[in-house]
């Protein structure tokens, strides 16, 4: 992913975490927002631990990505495995560290397989991520994802109308993952 794409994502998540004057629409547990004057749109949900699961798209390129933001420090571009559990069972996924964002002690990770996580989230009611720690333990993040499909459909509709990219949506994480 280009640095520019990482910046739009980090800005999107920061905006989600901070009150600001821009249009928002709620879908179940998800908020869809396109901050005024910005080149991105996002849908995000948070949990009681302050972690954020988000789907973001760049209007300039049509590129979209799924991300997880949490207070677990990481080295930029480091990729590691996680376990995902949903109503239908468990699956192995990979996260790549994008790096710290402007919120203190918050780091953003991109899912490396867009189609896999997109399918999982759109077809589940709840999702949990078990992330291995160096101590041998796991950090677990749980999200109620009711409304995710409608929120993502709204983003796709808006991006298709406003995208400056000549083609339709490119479901990608941007980096050569």
N, CA and C atoms as an extended XYZ file, in Angstrom:
531
Properties=species:S:1:pos:R:3:atomname:S:1:resname:S:1:resid:I:1 pbc="F F F"
N         0.851       -1.167        0.000 N   UNK     1
C         0.000        0.000        0.000 CA  UNK     1
C         0.893        1.223        0.000 C   UNK     1
N         0.503        2.208       -0.717 N   UNK     2
C         1.244        3.452       -0.754 CA  UNK     2
C         1.047        4.187        0.561 C   UNK     2
N         2.025        4.998        0.940 N   UNK     3
C         1.944        5.762        2.177 CA  UNK     3
C         0.685        6.612        2.191 C   UNK     3
N         0.316        7.166        1.060 N   UNK     4
C        -0.873        7.999        0.950 CA  UNK     4
C        -2.121        7.227        1.376 C   UNK     4
N        -2.210        5.963        0.990 N   UNK     5
C        -3.355        5.136        1.373 CA  UNK     5
C        -3.355        4.880        2.867 C   UNK     5
N        -2.179        4.667        3.437 N   UNK     6
C        -2.101        4.448        4.881 CA  UNK     6
C        -2.559        5.698        5.622 C   UNK     6
N        -2.191        6.865        5.097 N   UNK     7
C        -2.597        8.117        5.730 CA  UNK     7
C        -4.112        8.274        5.702 C   UNK     7
N        -4.766        7.949        4.580 N   UNK     8
C        -6.228        8.088        4.525 CA  UNK     8
C        -6.879        7.150        5.522 C   UNK     8
N        -6.333        5.948        5.660 N   UNK     9
C        -6.902        4.987        6.590 CA  UNK     9
C        -6.735        5.458        8.025 C   UNK     9
N        -5.543        5.873        8.370 N   UNK    10
C        -5.309        6.318        9.735 CA  UNK    10
C        -6.158        7.533       10.060 C   UNK    10
N        -6.312        8.416        9.103 N   UNK    11
C        -7.171        9.578        9.314 CA  UNK    11
C        -8.619        9.152        9.515 C   UNK    11
N        -9.054        8.175        8.742 N   UNK    12
C       -10.424        7.687        8.862 CA  UNK    12
C       -10.690        7.135       10.247 C   UNK    12
N        -9.768        6.363       10.747 N   UNK    13
C        -9.962        5.775       12.065 CA  UNK    13
C        -9.892        6.833       13.152 C   UNK    13
N        -9.018        7.813       12.985 N   UNK    14
C        -8.938        8.894       13.953 CA  UNK    14
C       -10.245        9.668       13.985 C   UNK    14
N       -10.801        9.930       12.818 N   UNK    15
C       -12.066       10.646       12.739 CA  UNK    15
C       -13.168        9.843       13.430 C   UNK    15
N       -13.164        8.518       13.237 N   UNK    16
C       -14.177        7.681       13.876 CA  UNK    16
C       -14.093        7.795       15.384 C   UNK    16
N       -12.882        7.887       15.903 N   UNK    17
C       -12.685        7.919       17.340 CA  UNK    17
C       -12.891        9.310       17.935 C   UNK    17
N       -12.948       10.347       17.117 N   UNK    18
C       -13.064       11.714       17.609 CA  UNK    18
C       -14.340       12.362       17.096 C   UNK    18
N       -15.009       13.154       17.943 N   UNK    19
C       -16.192       13.855       17.459 CA  UNK    19
C       -15.794       14.936       16.457 C   UNK    19
N       -16.542       15.049       15.391 N   UNK    20
C       -16.268       16.068       14.373 CA  UNK    20
C       -17.558       16.382       13.634 C   UNK    20
N       -17.536       17.475       12.870 N   UNK    21
C       -18.727       17.878       12.126 CA  UNK    21
C       -18.667       17.295       10.713 C   UNK    21
N       -19.335       16.184       10.496 N   UNK    22
C       -19.456       15.591        9.185 CA  UNK    22
C       -20.644       14.647        9.198 C   UNK    22
N       -21.091       14.285        8.008 N   UNK    23
C       -22.268       13.429        7.887 CA  UNK    23
C       -21.948       12.007        8.331 C   UNK    23
N       -22.826       11.451        9.151 N   UNK    24
C       -22.707       10.072        9.598 CA  UNK    24
C       -24.042        9.375        9.427 C   UNK    24
N       -23.976        8.097        9.142 N   UNK    25
C       -25.178        7.286        9.049 CA  UNK    25
C       -24.926        6.005        9.818 C   UNK    25
N       -25.909        5.563       10.591 N   UNK    26
C       -25.744        4.389       11.436 CA  UNK    26
C       -26.469        3.194       10.829 C   UNK    26
N       -25.807        2.036       10.867 N   UNK    27
C       -26.360        0.768       10.407 CA  UNK    27
C       -26.092       -0.247       11.508 C   UNK    27
N       -27.072       -0.527       12.343 N   UNK    28
C       -26.852       -1.443       13.459 CA  UNK    28
C       -25.748       -0.914       14.351 C   UNK    28
N       -24.689       -1.716       14.506 N   UNK    29
C       -23.555       -1.330       15.348 CA  UNK    29
C       -22.478       -0.566       14.581 C   UNK    29
N       -22.729       -0.227       13.320 N   UNK    30
C       -21.737        0.407       12.462 CA  UNK    30
C       -22.092        1.855       12.169 C   UNK    30
N       -21.062        2.678       12.020 N   UNK    31
C       -21.217        4.071       11.606 CA  UNK    31
C       -20.518        4.232       10.269 C   UNK    31
N       -21.209        4.833        9.306 N   UNK    32
C       -20.619        5.158        8.005 CA  UNK    32
C       -20.406        6.655        7.990 C   UNK    32
N       -19.215        7.076        7.582 N   UNK    33
C       -18.916        8.493        7.562 CA  UNK    33
C       -17.981        8.839        6.423 C   UNK    33
N       -18.245        9.981        5.809 N   UNK    34
C       -17.375       10.557        4.789 CA  UNK    34
C       -17.040       11.966        5.256 C   UNK    34
N       -15.925       12.134        5.966 N   UNK    35
C       -15.572       13.463        6.481 CA  UNK    35
C       -15.506       14.499        5.367 C   UNK    35
N       -16.071       15.657        5.619 N   UNK    36
C       -16.089       16.738        4.632 CA  UNK    36
C       -14.671       17.098        4.185 C   UNK    36
N       -14.504       17.224        2.879 N   UNK    37
C       -13.226       17.636        2.319 CA  UNK    37
C       -12.180       16.541        2.235 C   UNK    37
N       -12.505       15.344        2.630 N   UNK    38
C       -11.536       14.246        2.598 CA  UNK    38
C       -11.809       13.340        1.402 C   UNK    38
N       -10.810       12.551        1.044 N   UNK    39
C       -10.911       11.651       -0.101 CA  UNK    39
C       -11.208       10.215        0.303 C   UNK    39
N       -11.839       10.007        1.439 N   UNK    40
C       -12.126        8.661        1.884 CA  UNK    40
C       -13.480        8.577        2.581 C   UNK    40
N       -13.941        7.351        2.709 N   UNK    41
C       -15.165        7.052        3.441 CA  UNK    41
C       -14.883        5.790        4.238 C   UNK    41
N       -15.552        5.638        5.365 N   UNK    42
C       -15.337        4.442        6.157 CA  UNK    42
C       -16.608        4.012        6.867 C   UNK    42
N       -16.640        2.729        7.194 N   UNK    43
C       -17.653        2.161        8.079 CA  UNK    43
C       -16.869        1.534        9.217 C   UNK    43
N       -17.285        1.779       10.441 N   UNK    44
C       -16.522        1.267       11.572 CA  UNK    44
C       -17.435        0.917       12.738 C   UNK    44
N       -16.963       -0.026       13.528 N   UNK    45
C       -17.620       -0.380       14.776 CA  UNK    45
C       -16.545       -0.521       15.831 C   UNK    45
N       -16.905       -0.219       17.045 N   UNK    46
C       -15.954       -0.342       18.147 CA  UNK    46
C       -16.433       -1.360       19.157 C   UNK    46
N       -15.562       -1.709       20.075 N   UNK    47
C       -15.970       -2.601       21.154 CA  UNK    47
C       -15.669       -1.955       22.498 C   UNK    47
N       -16.020       -2.650       23.567 N   UNK    48
C       -15.872       -2.094       24.910 CA  UNK    48
C       -14.407       -1.889       25.303 C   UNK    48
N       -13.476       -2.505       24.590 N   UNK    49
C       -12.045       -2.358       24.887 CA  UNK    49
C       -11.399       -1.224       24.105 C   UNK    49
N       -12.186       -0.498       23.319 N   UNK    50
C       -11.656        0.617       22.548 CA  UNK    50
C       -11.033        0.220       21.229 C   UNK    50
N       -11.216       -1.017       20.824 N   UNK    51
C       -10.688       -1.464       19.534 CA  UNK    51
C       -11.697       -1.141       18.444 C   UNK    51
N       -11.194       -0.950       17.214 N   UNK    52
C       -12.050       -0.547       16.104 CA  UNK    52
C       -11.837       -1.489       14.922 C   UNK    52
N       -12.936       -1.998       14.391 N   UNK    53
C       -12.948       -2.794       13.164 CA  UNK    53
C       -13.544       -1.895       12.100 C   UNK    53
N       -12.839       -1.737       10.967 N   UNK    54
C       -13.294       -0.766        9.965 CA  UNK    54
C       -13.085       -1.252        8.536 C   UNK    54
N       -13.933       -0.729        7.671 N   UNK    55
C       -13.830       -0.915        6.225 CA  UNK    55
C       -13.701        0.488        5.658 C   UNK    55
N       -12.591        0.756        4.945 N   UNK    56
C       -12.336        2.100        4.427 CA  UNK    56
C       -12.077        2.044        2.937 C   UNK    56
N       -12.509        3.092        2.227 N   UNK    57
C       -12.269        3.185        0.787 CA  UNK    57
C       -11.774        4.583        0.442 C   UNK    57
N       -10.894        4.641       -0.539 N   UNK    58
C       -10.301        5.883       -1.029 CA  UNK    58
C       -11.049        6.285       -2.306 C   UNK    58
N       -11.631        7.481       -2.327 N   UNK    59
C       -12.360        7.950       -3.509 CA  UNK    59
C       -11.447        8.128       -4.721 C   UNK    59
N       -10.188        8.480       -4.492 N   UNK    60
C        -9.269        8.747       -5.608 CA  UNK    60
C        -8.977        7.486       -6.406 C   UNK    60
N        -8.810        6.367       -5.707 N   UNK    61
C        -8.371        5.132       -6.361 CA  UNK    61
C        -9.443        4.054       -6.411 C   UNK    61
N       -10.440        4.157       -5.515 N   UNK    62
C       -11.433        3.099       -5.382 CA  UNK    62
C       -10.930        1.938       -4.546 C   UNK    62
N        -9.712        2.037       -4.012 N   UNK    63
C        -9.151        0.976       -3.177 CA  UNK    63
C        -9.848        0.933       -1.824 C   UNK    63
N       -10.106       -0.280       -1.361 N   UNK    64
C       -10.757       -0.485       -0.070 CA  UNK    64
C        -9.950       -1.474        0.761 C   UNK    64
N       -10.095       -1.393        2.076 N   UNK    65
C        -9.412       -2.333        2.956 CA  UNK    65
C       -10.194       -2.517        4.254 C   UNK    65
N        -9.992       -3.667        4.863 N   UNK    66
C       -10.513       -3.964        6.194 CA  UNK    66
C        -9.362       -3.801        7.175 C   UNK    66
N        -9.630       -3.148        8.303 N   UNK    67
C        -8.580       -2.906        9.286 CA  UNK    67
C        -9.072       -3.178       10.702 C   UNK    67
N        -8.105       -3.363       11.564 N   UNK    68
C        -8.352       -3.524       12.989 CA  UNK    68
C        -7.401       -2.561       13.694 C   UNK    68
N        -7.931       -1.711       14.564 N   UNK    69
C        -7.108       -0.773       15.321 CA  UNK    69
C        -7.209       -1.133       16.789 C   UNK    69
N        -6.049       -1.238       17.432 N   UNK    70
C        -6.021       -1.633       18.843 CA  UNK    70
C        -4.755       -1.119       19.511 C   UNK    70
N        -4.683       -1.310       20.806 N   UNK    71
C        -3.558       -0.809       21.580 CA  UNK    71
C        -2.467       -1.864       21.713 C   UNK    71
N        -2.120       -2.504       20.618 N   UNK    72
C        -1.059       -3.498       20.593 CA  UNK    72
C         0.024       -3.001       19.636 C   UNK    72
N         1.179       -2.660       20.196 N   UNK    73
C         2.270       -2.090       19.401 CA  UNK    73
C         2.741       -3.074       18.338 C   UNK    73
N         3.151       -2.519       17.186 N   UNK    74
C         3.636       -3.370       16.104 CA  UNK    74
C         4.669       -2.631       15.278 C   UNK    74
N         5.412       -3.409       14.504 N   UNK    75
C         6.410       -2.869       13.594 CA  UNK    75
C         5.789       -2.784       12.201 C   UNK    75
N         5.871       -1.622       11.564 N   UNK    76
C         5.261       -1.421       10.249 CA  UNK    76
C         5.671       -2.509        9.271 C   UNK    76
N         4.687       -3.022        8.523 N   UNK    77
C         4.812       -4.056        7.501 CA  UNK    77
C         4.997       -5.466        8.053 C   UNK    77
N         5.051       -5.628        9.370 N   UNK    78
C         5.155       -6.970        9.951 CA  UNK    78
C         3.822       -7.695        9.757 C   UNK    78
N         3.882       -8.936        9.261 N   UNK    79
C         2.679       -9.736        9.023 CA  UNK    79
C         2.667      -10.898       10.002 C   UNK    79
N         1.505      -11.170       10.594 N   UNK    80
C         1.397      -12.297       11.510 CA  UNK    80
C         0.010      -12.912       11.438 C   UNK    80
N        -0.071      -14.152       11.871 N   UNK    81
C        -1.318      -14.919       11.818 CA  UNK    81
C        -2.195      -14.623       13.019 C   UNK    81
N        -3.508      -14.673       12.788 N   UNK    82
C        -4.481      -14.570       13.867 CA  UNK    82
C        -5.547      -15.644       13.644 C   UNK    82
N        -6.297      -15.916       14.682 N   UNK    83
C        -7.409      -16.847       14.583 CA  UNK    83
C        -8.695      -16.041       14.653 C   UNK    83
N        -9.597      -16.296       13.716 N   UNK    84
C       -10.879      -15.608       13.667 CA  UNK    84
C       -11.973      -16.617       13.962 C   UNK    84
N       -12.884      -16.251       14.837 N   UNK    85
C       -13.989      -17.132       15.181 CA  UNK    85
C       -15.308      -16.396       14.933 C   UNK    85
N       -16.207      -17.055       14.197 N   UNK    86
C       -17.537      -16.520       13.913 CA  UNK    86
C       -18.563      -17.619       14.157 C   UNK    86
N       -19.830      -17.302       13.913 N   UNK    87
C       -20.923      -18.250       14.117 CA  UNK    87
C       -20.687      -19.579       13.392 C   UNK    87
N       -20.082      -19.517       12.213 N   UNK    88
C       -19.911      -20.703       11.378 CA  UNK    88
C       -18.646      -21.495       11.698 C   UNK    88
N       -17.758      -20.991       12.533 N   UNK    89
C       -16.522      -21.695       12.866 CA  UNK    89
C       -15.328      -20.757       12.896 C   UNK    89
N       -14.143      -21.356       12.923 N   UNK    90
C       -12.905      -20.588       13.032 CA  UNK    90
C       -12.116      -20.650       11.726 C   UNK    90
N       -11.346      -19.578       11.474 N   UNK    91
C       -10.493      -19.509       10.289 CA  UNK    91
C        -9.197      -18.800       10.644 C   UNK    91
N        -8.159      -19.120        9.914 N   UNK    92
C        -6.859      -18.469       10.035 CA  UNK    92
C        -6.829      -17.268        9.086 C   UNK    92
N        -6.414      -16.130        9.587 N   UNK    93
C        -6.227      -14.929        8.775 CA  UNK    93
C        -4.867      -14.328        9.091 C   UNK    93
N        -4.466      -13.358        8.302 N   UNK    94
C        -3.218      -12.640        8.567 CA  UNK    94
C        -3.491      -11.147        8.643 C   UNK    94
N        -2.764      -10.494        9.536 N   UNK    95
C        -2.798       -9.042        9.680 CA  UNK    95
C        -1.419       -8.496        9.355 C   UNK    95
N        -1.402       -7.294        8.761 N   UNK    96
C        -0.154       -6.599        8.527 CA  UNK    96
C        -0.210       -5.261        9.249 C   UNK    96
N         0.831       -4.952        9.986 N   UNK    97
C         0.891       -3.695       10.719 CA  UNK    97
C         1.067       -2.526        9.758 C   UNK    97
N         0.151       -1.582        9.823 N   UNK    98
C         0.282       -0.332        9.070 CA  UNK    98
C         1.113        0.645        9.890 C   UNK    98
N         0.961        0.581       11.213 N   UNK    99
C         1.745        1.427       12.109 CA  UNK    99
C         0.872        2.196       13.074 C   UNK    99
N         1.489        3.073       13.848 N   UNK   100
C         0.732        3.849       14.837 CA  UNK   100
C        -0.134        4.896       14.162 C   UNK   100
N        -1.251        5.219       14.820 N   UNK   101
C        -2.029        6.350       14.329 CA  UNK   101
C        -1.895        7.496       15.323 C   UNK   101
N        -2.649        8.545       15.142 N   UNK   102
C        -2.467        9.737       15.979 CA  UNK   102
C        -3.048        9.601       17.373 C   UNK   102
N        -3.869        8.602       17.595 N   UNK   103
C        -4.386        8.351       18.939 CA  UNK   103
C        -3.282        7.708       19.766 C   UNK   103
N        -3.093        8.122       21.004 N   UNK   104
C        -2.021        7.548       21.822 CA  UNK   104
C        -2.174        6.028       21.968 C   UNK   104
N        -1.074        5.327       21.781 N   UNK   105
C        -1.010        3.869       21.975 CA  UNK   105
C        -1.953        3.073       21.089 C   UNK   105
N        -2.324        3.593       19.945 N   UNK   106
C        -3.204        2.880       19.017 CA  UNK   106
C        -2.444        2.573       17.727 C   UNK   106
N        -2.569        1.331       17.275 N   UNK   107
C        -1.904        0.863       16.060 CA  UNK   107
C        -2.952        0.265       15.132 C   UNK   107
N        -2.744        0.443       13.839 N   UNK   108
C        -3.701       -0.046       12.847 CA  UNK   108
C        -3.069       -1.183       12.053 C   UNK   108
N        -3.889       -2.213       11.836 N   UNK   109
C        -3.488       -3.413       11.112 CA  UNK   109
C        -4.455       -3.618        9.951 C   UNK   109
N        -3.926       -4.023        8.798 N   UNK   110
C        -4.759       -4.335        7.633 CA  UNK   110
C        -4.843       -5.849        7.480 C   UNK   110
N        -6.043       -6.336        7.158 N   UNK   111
C        -6.201       -7.752        6.840 CA  UNK   111
C        -5.588       -7.977        5.463 C   UNK   111
N        -4.778       -9.024        5.323 N   UNK   112
C        -4.053       -9.233        4.074 CA  UNK   112
C        -4.895       -9.883        2.988 C   UNK   112
N        -5.984      -10.544        3.345 N   UNK   113
C        -6.853      -11.179        2.347 CA  UNK   113
C        -8.224      -10.507        2.411 C   UNK   113
N        -8.397       -9.489        1.569 N   UNK   114
C        -9.622       -8.695        1.586 CA  UNK   114
C       -10.863       -9.554        1.389 C   UNK   114
N       -10.853      -10.402        0.371 N   UNK   115
C       -12.046      -11.194        0.047 CA  UNK   115
C       -12.441      -12.109        1.199 C   UNK   115
N       -11.453      -12.720        1.851 N   UNK   116
C       -11.739      -13.636        2.948 CA  UNK   116
C       -12.402      -12.915        4.116 C   UNK   116
N       -11.811      -11.820        4.582 N   UNK   117
C       -12.395      -11.110        5.728 CA  UNK   117
C       -13.711      -10.448        5.338 C   UNK   117
N       -13.817       -9.967        4.116 N   UNK   118
C       -15.056       -9.347        3.652 CA  UNK   118
C       -16.200      -10.367        3.693 C   UNK   118
N       -15.951      -11.569        3.201 N   UNK   119
C       -16.969      -12.626        3.205 CA  UNK   119
C       -17.341      -13.003        4.645 C   UNK   119
N       -16.351      -13.153        5.497 N   UNK   120
C       -16.603      -13.531        6.892 CA  UNK   120
C       -17.481      -12.489        7.575 C   UNK   120
N       -17.118      -11.232        7.450 N   UNK   121
C       -17.854      -10.170        8.150 CA  UNK   121
C       -19.262      -10.004        7.599 C   UNK   121
N       -19.424      -10.063        6.304 N   UNK   122
C       -20.756       -9.877        5.709 CA  UNK   122
C       -21.709      -11.030        6.027 C   UNK   122
N       -21.185      -12.176        6.442 N   UNK   123
C       -22.027      -13.347        6.658 CA  UNK   123
C       -22.043      -13.828        8.099 C   UNK   123
N       -21.727      -12.947        9.030 N   UNK   124
C       -21.683      -13.329       10.443 CA  UNK   124
C       -22.401      -12.293       11.296 C   UNK   124
N       -22.753      -12.687       12.499 N   UNK   125
C       -23.394      -11.778       13.439 CA  UNK   125
C       -22.427      -11.234       14.469 C   UNK   125
N       -21.454      -12.064       14.841 N   UNK   126
C       -20.420      -11.672       15.800 CA  UNK   126
C       -19.100      -12.213       15.292 C   UNK   126
N       -18.015      -11.555       15.688 N   UNK   127
C       -16.689      -12.007       15.280 CA  UNK   127
C       -15.710      -11.784       16.425 C   UNK   127
N       -14.795      -12.723       16.571 N   UNK   128
C       -13.728      -12.613       17.568 CA  UNK   128
C       -12.396      -12.857       16.881 C   UNK   128
N       -11.381      -12.123       17.316 N   UNK   129
C       -10.034      -12.291       16.806 CA  UNK   129
C        -9.126      -12.664       17.976 C   UNK   129
N        -8.395      -13.758       17.861 N   UNK   130
C        -7.397      -14.151       18.857 CA  UNK   130
C        -6.034      -13.862       18.261 C   UNK   130
N        -5.322      -12.943       18.893 N   UNK   131
C        -4.040      -12.481       18.374 CA  UNK   131
C        -2.938      -12.961       19.309 C   UNK   131
N        -1.983      -13.737       18.779 N   UNK   132
C        -0.918      -14.257       19.643 CA  UNK   132
C         0.022      -13.152       20.121 C   UNK   132
N         0.405      -13.242       21.377 N   UNK   133
C         1.340      -12.296       21.975 CA  UNK   133
C         2.687      -12.982       22.192 C   UNK   133
N         3.741      -12.203       22.344 N   UNK   134
C         5.072      -12.763       22.572 CA  UNK   134
C         5.129      -13.599       23.847 C   UNK   134
N         4.260      -13.299       24.810 N   UNK   135
C         4.249      -14.014       26.086 CA  UNK   135
C         3.673      -15.424       25.967 C   UNK   135
N         3.149      -15.767       24.793 N   UNK   136
C         2.514      -17.065       24.615 CA  UNK   136
C         1.019      -17.021       24.869 C   UNK   136
N         0.528      -15.879       25.311 N   UNK   137
C        -0.901      -15.704       25.536 CA  UNK   137
C        -1.536      -15.097       24.289 C   UNK   137
N        -2.855      -14.861       24.355 N   UNK   138
C        -3.589      -14.271       23.244 CA  UNK   138
C        -4.302      -13.013       23.708 C   UNK   138
N        -4.387      -12.039       22.825 N   UNK   139
C        -5.247      -10.882       23.045 CA  UNK   139
C        -6.490      -11.145       22.211 C   UNK   139
N        -7.656      -11.088       22.845 N   UNK   140
C        -8.899      -11.393       22.143 CA  UNK   140
C        -9.713      -10.117       21.970 C   UNK   140
N       -10.183       -9.896       20.759 N   UNK   141
C       -11.056       -8.758       20.445 CA  UNK   141
C       -12.352       -9.315       19.903 C   UNK   141
N       -13.474       -8.867       20.469 N   UNK   142
C       -14.792       -9.319       20.029 CA  UNK   142
C       -15.601       -8.122       19.534 C   UNK   142
N       -16.337       -8.354       18.437 N   UNK   143
C       -17.171       -7.309       17.863 CA  UNK   143
C       -18.526       -7.887       17.500 C   UNK   143
N       -19.588       -7.122       17.783 N   UNK   144
C       -20.918       -7.436       17.270 CA  UNK   144
C       -20.979       -6.734       15.918 C   UNK   144
N       -21.159       -7.495       14.852 N   UNK   145
C       -21.070       -6.890       13.530 CA  UNK   145
C       -22.423       -6.745       12.839 C   UNK   145
N       -23.459       -6.688       13.652 N   UNK   146
C       -24.799       -6.445       13.119 CA  UNK   146
C       -24.811       -5.104       12.372 C   UNK   146
N       -25.236       -5.135       11.121 N   UNK   147
C       -25.290       -3.923       10.303 CA  UNK   147
C       -24.108       -3.764        9.370 C   UNK   147
N       -23.105       -4.651        9.476 N   UNK   148
C       -21.897       -4.517        8.646 CA  UNK   148
C       -22.213       -4.600        7.163 C   UNK   148
N       -23.033       -5.561        6.755 N   UNK   149
C       -23.337       -5.718        5.320 CA  UNK   149
C       -23.990       -4.470        4.752 C   UNK   149
N       -24.950       -3.912        5.481 N   UNK   150
C       -25.631       -2.700        5.006 CA  UNK   150
C       -24.668       -1.512        4.967 C   UNK   150
N       -23.792       -1.416        5.968 N   UNK   151
C       -22.823       -0.312        6.016 CA  UNK   151
C       -21.842       -0.399        4.851 C   UNK   151
N       -21.356       -1.590        4.577 N   UNK   152
C       -20.402       -1.766        3.478 CA  UNK   152
C       -21.085       -1.536        2.130 C   UNK   152
N       -22.325       -1.982        1.999 N   UNK   153
C       -23.077       -1.738        0.754 CA  UNK   153
C       -23.238       -0.229        0.522 C   UNK   153
N       -23.484        0.520        1.582 N   UNK   154
C       -23.613        1.976        1.477 CA  UNK   154
C       -22.296        2.597        1.008 C   UNK   154
N       -21.195        2.147        1.580 N   UNK   155
C       -19.888        2.651        1.158 CA  UNK   155
C       -19.651        2.355       -0.315 C   UNK   155
N       -19.933        1.118       -0.731 N   UNK   156
C       -19.730        0.743       -2.133 CA  UNK   156
C       -20.551        1.618       -3.068 C   UNK   156
N       -21.777        1.897       -2.678 N   UNK   157
C       -22.643        2.761       -3.489 CA  UNK   157
C       -22.043        4.156       -3.621 C   UNK   157
N       -21.589        4.717       -2.520 N   UNK   158
C       -21.034        6.073       -2.528 CA  UNK   158
C       -19.713        6.122       -3.285 C   UNK   158
N       -18.850        5.135       -3.058 N   UNK   159
C       -17.549        5.124       -3.729 CA  UNK   159
C       -17.725        4.967       -5.233 C   UNK   159
N       -18.651        4.113       -5.647 N   UNK   160
C       -18.901        3.926       -7.073 CA  UNK   160
C       -19.329        5.239       -7.717 C   UNK   160
N       -20.144        6.022       -7.025 N   UNK   161
C       -20.607        7.309       -7.563 CA  UNK   161
C       -19.518        8.375       -7.554 C   UNK   161
N       -18.694        8.395       -6.495 N   UNK   162
C       -17.740        9.493       -6.305 CA  UNK   162
C       -16.305        9.176       -6.667 C   UNK   162
N       -15.992        7.919       -6.921 N   UNK   163
C       -14.608        7.532       -7.163 CA  UNK   163
C       -14.040        8.246       -8.381 C   UNK   163
N       -12.798        8.662       -8.242 N   UNK   164
C       -12.084        9.307       -9.337 CA  UNK   164
C       -11.359        8.275      -10.183 C   UNK   164
N       -11.411        7.006       -9.755 N   UNK   165
C       -10.770        5.918      -10.502 CA  UNK   165
C       -11.670        5.537      -11.669 C   UNK   165
N       -11.107        5.210      -12.814 N   UNK   166
C       -11.917        4.890      -13.989 CA  UNK   166
C       -12.670        3.573      -13.889 C   UNK   166
N       -12.145        2.609      -13.152 N   UNK   167
C       -12.789        1.295      -13.065 CA  UNK   167
C       -13.724        1.240      -11.871 C   UNK   167
N       -14.400        0.106      -11.728 N   UNK   168
C       -15.259       -0.088      -10.563 CA  UNK   168
C       -14.387       -0.312       -9.333 C   UNK   168
N       -15.007       -0.530       -8.195 N   UNK   169
C       -14.277       -0.717       -6.944 CA  UNK   169
C       -13.217       -1.791       -7.069 C   UNK   169
N       -12.058       -1.483       -6.523 N   UNK   170
C       -10.979       -2.458       -6.453 CA  UNK   170
C       -10.867       -2.862       -4.999 C   UNK   170
N       -11.294       -4.058       -4.692 N   UNK   171
C       -11.217       -4.526       -3.317 CA  UNK   171
C        -9.805       -5.001       -3.040 C   UNK   171
N        -9.028       -4.109       -2.478 N   UNK   172
C        -7.623       -4.394       -2.279 CA  UNK   172
C        -7.132       -3.729       -1.017 C   UNK   172
N        -6.056       -4.218       -0.505 N   UNK   173
C        -5.413       -3.593        0.639 CA  UNK   173
C        -4.368       -2.588        0.188 C   UNK   173
N        -4.162       -2.473       -1.107 N   UNK   174
C        -3.234       -1.469       -1.621 CA  UNK   174
C        -1.795       -1.935       -1.685 C   UNK   174
N        -1.239       -2.454       -0.593 N   UNK   175
C         0.132       -2.954       -0.616 CA  UNK   175
C         0.155       -4.285       -1.319 C   UNK   175
N         1.305       -4.640       -1.799 N   UNK   176
C         1.472       -5.962       -2.386 CA  UNK   176
C         1.621       -6.951       -1.244 C   UNK   176
N         0.497       -7.384       -0.711 N   UNK   177
C         0.519       -8.250        0.466 CA  UNK   177
C         0.645       -9.688        0.099 C   UNK   177
